Amino acid sequence: MTHNDLPSGTPNIKTRSFSEHARMVLTLGLPLAASQLAQFALHMTDVVMMGWYGLDELAALVLATGFWFIIFIFIAGFAFSVMPLVAKASGEGDITLVRRATRMAMWLSILAAILVYPIFLFSAAAFEAMGQDAHIAKLAQPYLIIAGIEMVPALIALVFRSYFSALERTRAVLIAAILATVVNAGLNYVLIFGNFGAPELGIAGAAVASLIVSTLTMIGLAVYAQIVTPENELFRNIFKPDWEVFGRVLKMGVPIGLTSLAEVSLFNVASLMMGWISIEALAAHGIAMQLSAVAFMVQIGLSQAGTIRAGNAFGRKDEADLRAGARVVTLMSMGMAAITCMIYFSIPEILIGLFIAPDEPQRDAVLAIGATLLIFSALFQFADGGQVVALSLLRGVQDTAIPFWLASISYWAVGLPVAYIFAFVVGWGASGVWVGLLVGLSVACAMMTWRFWAYKSRITSDG
């Protein structure tokens, strides 16, 4: 790929101080981080309520949501590509490209969701073939059949969130996420447990709630986009093909999706390994992952701010702004990692216990395993935050192909074998799996960070 849009020696529009960059990053990053936390709280609600409903159902939900998310995150690459494309187009003042990129991202998202749906119909057999308990596999399938339908509205809603984020309208993203979380909690309470006269649907109730919430979010964001950004005419010629931009979104979206898939699939294979160990290990792993993801949502918010600022500077051909903003985002990420690390080290048992009913027979076993895993989570906060920030900065300058290969090497060639060896050869069990996660994330952090800071001189000198 070439980066001739930002040649060396380009005069800076304005030299900003560290505090100015920090303020701009926080203005973008805090609402994005809060919206990520609100969005995550939606899924956290599913886990907490399912834990209260039953341990088998919780284990099935961990498998089902992991399976769903690993497919979703791959085809979500098209929605995520909207952020750097629209941020750069906005920096260049190209309204037409803003509309075209967003429209083609919707096209590709819908097409991909339709193509992958048949996978969900045979999920139980797939889980059993991967060595999972047959009872847990059968519990997971009804969830996935319903959640597969949710894929379309969830992806379109993500396109709109990326669109608003790139235009620095992050308040809309935050409000939508908060409303979705509140509605989902209410629907879960009604549909999982059968309250207020509704049928008791158990794990399927969580899927129905998610489908309703994603559909309402998609409709709400579409209406809001039409109201607040009429100048972009997002729905103009919505059914008209635009093959040039279709190809650009496809070219950028596929490696973004594959990069996300490389990381997410590592964690999902880790879930499968936990299933080989015990149901208690799988449940503890799911809880520890939920807690780890809380901190990661904040890191994602900061990293998305980095993508937007880098993409905007890239479009304006402002080299100094690109470099200074990247340093600020990286330092903020490390500060957040330090805070999270201290919290997880301090009260692991208390945090794990929030997810398990007091009268659950296996509570003590799950607590013991989960508390140990959370200590590992504390250790990899710096690596996890560092790799997602570096990756997002690379996306901001539209460098997506090489990062995919770096991610694949880090997670699959390094992290996964280490996890298997320490879990089953060395005999560390659940802790061994998380040793592999720690090693894989650390290698990814080192390689992605090197890629951005070493490659930026070429980004700014091409042409």
HELIX and SHEET records of a PDB file:
HELIX    1   1 PHE A   18  TYR A   53  1                                  36    
HELIX    2   2 LEU A   55  ILE A   75  1                                  21    
HELIX    3   3 GLY A   77  PHE A   80  1                                   4    
HELIX    4   4 VAL A   82  GLU A   92  1                                  11    
HELIX    5   5 ILE A   95  LEU A  121  1                                  27    
HELIX    6   6 SER A  123  ALA A  129  1                                   7    
HELIX    7   7 ALA A  134  ALA A  166  1                                  33    
HELIX    8   8 THR A  170  LEU A  191  1                                  22    
HELIX    9   9 ASN A  195  GLY A  197  5                                   3    
HELIX   10  10 ILE A  203  VAL A  228  1                                  26    
HELIX   11  11 PRO A  230  ASN A  232  5                                   3    
HELIX   12  12 TRP A  243  ILE A  277  1                                  35    
HELIX   13  13 ILE A  279  ARG A  316  1                                  38    
HELIX   14  14 GLU A  319  SER A  346  1                                  28    
HELIX   15  15 PRO A  348  GLY A  353  1                                   6    
HELIX   16  16 ARG A  363  LEU A  379  1                                  17    
HELIX   17  17 GLN A  381  GLY A  396  1                                  16    
HELIX   18  18 ALA A  401  SER A  408  1                                   8    
HELIX   19  19 ILE A  409  GLY A  415  3                                   7    
HELIX   20  20 LEU A  416  TYR A  420  1                                   5    
HELIX   21  21 ILE A  421  VAL A  425  3                                   5    
HELIX   22  22 ALA A  430  ILE A  459  1                                  30    
END                                                                             
